[in-house]
Amino acid sequence: MAAHLWQSLTMPGGFAEIWHQELHSLTELVHLRSRLRAELTGSATVVDPQREHWSERMVLVVDELASNALRHGAPPAGATLSRSGEEWLIAVTDSAGGIQPRPAVGRDPGRGGFGLYLVADLSQRHGWCTVGDRKVLWALLVADTPAS
């Protein structure tokens, strides 16, 4: 399953970039999560969990991809948020263009390393590609809101 879970695919087109943030260390992830929440809900913190579950999925996706880029790729990393209607595209880059993403296989779940599986489960579509010497992992998510 892991061999085909993260395929080399071109990023979807037609998305307008909202912002990009460079990342040099794991400590910057706190600001990245807050910035994404604020963009999606108007607040840097969770105010209404019932209504914000979709935005928290996006926060989890960007956090997993960005932390992987910083831990297993080569800094600097970058996170970009783009949008087309109700579809949101999260793209995370690192400087290790020659190293493809490898989901954990045969690992004790207590040791972690299952973030790529999580991102695959939470996104509508996902993939990776190289642009120049940079690797790009991307995930497309759709905003949803609970019925009133």
Secondary structure, 3 states (H helix, E strand, C coil): CHHHHCCECCCCCCCEEEEEEEECCHHHHHHHHHHHHHHHHCCCCCCCCCCCHHHHHHHHHHHHHHHHHHHHCCCCEEEEEEEECCEEEEEEEECCCCCCCCCCCCCCHHHCCCHHHHHHHHCCEEEEEEECCEEEEEEEEECCCCCC
